[in-house]
């Protein structure tokens, strides 16, 4: 019997996959547990529509990610920090500070947990960080630490 999986099943496959299983397994376990539905022509049409909508969402999200990457590469984000006489800053720059600076200067809300610093930032100057957007899409950008007046 052909069925459409509604959720991921370790031994069978992933969500929205059409798989062939034994009749008893489908009728007695998968369908009553709402893990799968029968692969009827109407359910297959619904699956195709769901996949099409999901593809559109992913394309829109990818376009937005690309616009964020372009905006970040235009000019470095500037962060102000209190410094001593030797040019070293008090404390260090954190991902929270970078996230806040991106929101204020570029207009994009980026979760601090997606930002990864290349090294600990304790000095003035230009430094690099990486943003990990899901789906294997990453962007490396520069930010500049300047002395607070």
Buried (B, 14 or more C-beta within 10 A) or exposed (E): BBBBBBEEBEEBEEEBBBBEBEEEBBBEEBBEEEBBBBBEEEBBEEBEEEEEEEEEEEEEBEEEBEEBBEBBEEEBBEBBBEBEEEEEBEEBBBBEBBBBBBEEBBEBEBEEEBBEBEEEBBBBEEBBBEBBBEEEEEBEBEBBBEEEE
